[in-house]
Amino acid sequence: MIDTHNHPVSEPVWVLYQRTLEYFGPVATLLERDDHFPPFGELLPN
């Protein structure tokens, strides 16, 4: 698992999140914001 939380969530994401809540109603949500991923090959199991 990679979970860096390097940057704040951008405004367009919050707008989309608000629209999603309006559609689905109040539901439990986990919002992740990650950055600096290693190359994809390093994430794959050997």
C-alpha positions in Angstrom: 0.0 0.0 0.0 1.2 3.5 -0.8 -0.4 6.4 1.0 1.6 9.6 0.9 -1.0 12.4 1.4 1.5 14.8 -0.2 -1.0 17.5 -1.4 -4.4 18.9 -0.4 -7.4 17.6 -2.3 -8.0 19.8 -5.4 -11.2 21.8 -5.7 -12.6 19.9 -8.7 -12.4 16.7 -6.6 -14.5 18.4 -3.9 -17.0 19.5 -6.4 -17.3 16.0 -7.8 -17.6 14.6 -4.3 -20.4 17.1 -3.5 -22.3 16.0 -6.6 -21.8 12.4 -5.7 -23.3 13.0 -2.2 -26.3 14.7 -3.8 -26.8 11.7 -6.0 -26.2 8.9 -3.4 -27.1 10.7 -0.2 -24.9 10.7 2.9 -22.7 7.6 2.8 -19.5 6.7 4.5 -16.6 7.8 2.3 -12.8 7.4 2.3 -11.0 10.0 0.2 -7.3 9.3 -0.6 -4.8 11.6 -2.1 -1.5 10.0 -3.2 1.5 11.2 -5.0 5.0 10.1 -6.0 4.1 6.6 -7.0 7.0 4.2 -7.8 7.1 2.8 -11.4 4.2 0.4 -12.0 6.7 -2.5 -12.4 7.8 -2.0 -8.8 4.2 -2.3 -7.5 3.7 -5.7 -9.1 4.4 -8.9 -7.1 7.4 -10.9 -8.3 
